[in-house]
Amino acid sequence: MDKLISGLSWLTEKVGRTVSWATLLLLLLTLAVVILRYAFNTGATALQDSALYLHGAVFTLAAGYTLKHDAHVRVDIFYRRFSIRTRHWVDLLGTLLLLLPVSLFIAWECWDYVLASWRITEKSAEAGGLPLVYLQKSLLLALVVSLLIQGIVELWTHSQALFGRETAGCPDETNSREGDVL
């Protein structure tokens, strides 16, 4: 089981690091759109669509990576004052009772939406837009996969910390978030 969890964690890390480079491309595309519009007074719908698609890809594909590195936005009013054991409980229960059900709900609700888009190979309604709207909508399912993969890793990690042996990646005194009060 440790090899599977390690492989899933590696996959999350690799996808997140790879997708992070897309932010540079996103910046360059946006810069190109702005320069074309304001310096040359011309539009570039395909470039704008590309930036939009890339923006969606960065957020959906890197969601698991963000979760892995505990970088999602949350209110730490109480959490940061909790003991390490209590943090493991909060993270375990949050993953089990919130993350996994919400991810599965998103998958259930968007499945037909994505399939309908694929059935008609949906294209941009804008003249000159990219003909890949169905791929963009598929990112909703990629979000679910990203979160479920890392959710499994989180369940295992926190379960091991609470009921088994400590595993790498568990928050402890040397791996706490900056500014946390232990």
Secondary structure, 3 states (H helix, E strand, C coil): CHHHHHHHHHHHHHHHHHHHCHHHHHHHHHHHHHHHHHHCCCCCHHHHHHHHHHHHHHHHHCHHHHHHCCCCCCCCCCHHHCCHHHHHHHHHHHHHHHHHHHHHHHHHHHHHHHHHHHHCCCCCCCCCCCCCHHHHHHHHHHHHHHHHHHHHHHHHHHHHHHHCCCCCCCCCCCCCCCCCCC
